Amino acid sequence: MTAPKRGMVIWLMGPTSAGKTTLAASLLVRLREKGVPAIFYDGDEMRALIGESHGFSTTDRMRTVSGLVHLANKAADAGLHVIVAALTANEDARRYVHENIADVLVGYVHCPLEVCAERDPKGLYERARNGEIDTLIGYNADYLPPNNPAIVLNTHQKSVKVLTTELEEILNSNMGR
């Protein structure tokens, strides 16, 4: 019996409310509709899994990323294509992703912070403005774009459908490498 071919990992990173989860969910649906085995992991879900004591310190954020990396590798080893949506704002976390996942494609989900703050589905930007939280990357600290992402996804300029197609195309073009 031969082992399944390793799946690709698409890691979507960008500021809060940029559209990472929306794009990841859309790509997951598209892939599954075409019979492509795929799974999606979200940074917020990992946070919830770790528990309420898990905060937003650099160490806690790295624990979230390392958990996502572990799950992504297990799923990719099983032959699934993996989509991860996570803030991944810290350069150490980004380096960890690149060093610990073979065949990772980084997608930078770009959206101006003003637009992210207008979207604000979880109310985090409003809470940061009101001084209720001081850990919102993009508001309380800069969100710096990643160096050399495989694709930049401008969610303020293109539709989810168009960006999902772009993600699918980059996945298809990199599957044989």
ZIVEN-V139016 format. One record per helix or strand of 2 or more residues. SS is the DSSP state (H for helix, E for strand). FROM is the first residue (numbers start at 1). TO is the last residue. Records with the same first field share a line. If there is no record, write none. Layout:
SS = FROM-TO ; FROM-TO
//
This chain:
E = 9-13 ; 38-42 ; 81-85 ; 104-110 ; 151-154
H = 20-33 ; 43-50 ; 58-77 ; 91-100 ; 113-119 ; 124-129 ; 160-174
//
